[in-house]
Amino acid sequence: MLFLIEYDRARGAIVNFVTFTESERIAAENSSLEMELTLSRKSIDHEAVLLEAASEAALRKTHRRYFQNAREIGESLEGPASRA
């Protein structure tokens, strides 16, 4: 699966999230390029990223910063034992 994310770093929030299948790779790449060009043309300071992962769950594990804030990531790394 391919995932196109528009991310607002200042807010720490996803603005757009689009999923593509492997058979839609060219469409995903074109959409990513179009998003980057649009953001640049409009001087919008957002990140446009096209990522590949086996599933959305896998993506959420490998690219947590798009889905969790720093506090949430830190808490998940500490584990239950350190919160006791």
C-alpha positions in Angstrom: 0.0 0.0 0.0 1.0 3.6 -0.7 0.1 6.5 1.5 0.2 10.1 0.5 0.3 12.5 3.5 0.1 16.2 3.7 1.4 17.2 7.1 1.3 20.6 8.8 4.4 20.6 10.9 3.5 23.8 12.8 0.2 22.2 14.0 1.6 18.7 14.2 -1.4 17.5 12.2 -2.2 15.6 9.1 -4.1 17.7 6.6 -4.7 15.1 3.9 -4.2 11.3 3.9 -4.8 9.3 0.8 -4.3 5.6 0.3 -3.3 3.9 -3.0 -2.9 0.3 -3.9 0.3 -1.0 -5.5 -1.4 -1.0 -8.9 -2.1 2.7 -8.4 1.6 3.6 -7.9 1.8 5.9 -10.9 -1.3 7.8 -9.8 0.2 8.0 -6.3 3.5 9.4 -7.6 1.6 11.9 -9.8 -0.6 13.0 -6.9 2.4 13.4 -4.7 4.1 15.6 -7.3 0.9 17.6 -7.8 0.6 18.1 -4.0 4.2 19.3 -3.7 3.8 21.7 -6.6 0.5 23.1 -5.3 2.0 23.6 -1.8 5.0 25.4 -3.2 3.0 27.5 -5.6 0.7 28.6 -2.7 3.7 29.1 -0.3 2.1 26.6 2.1 4.7 25.3 4.6 3.4 21.7 4.7 5.2 18.5 4.2 4.1 16.2 1.3 5.3 12.6 1.6 4.6 9.4 -0.2 5.2 6.3 1.9 5.0 2.6 1.3 4.0 0.1 4.0 2.2 -3.3 4.2 -0.8 -1.7 5.9 -1.9 1.5 7.6 -1.2 -0.2 11.0 2.4 -0.8 9.9 2.7 2.8 8.7 1.5 4.1 12.1 4.3 2.1 13.8 7.1 3.1 11.5 6.1 6.7 11.0 4.6 7.6 14.4 5.4 11.3 14.2 2.6 11.8 11.7 0.0 10.2 14.0 1.2 11.0 17.5 2.6 14.0 19.3 6.0 13.9 21.0 4.4 13.2 24.4 2.5 10.2 23.1 5.6 8.8 21.4 7.6 9.2 24.5 5.0 7.5 26.6 4.7 4.6 24.2 8.5 4.1 24.4 8.6 4.2 28.2 6.3 1.1 28.4 3.9 0.2 31.2 6.6 -0.6 33.8 7.9 3.0 33.9 4.4 4.5 34.3 3.7 2.5 37.5 
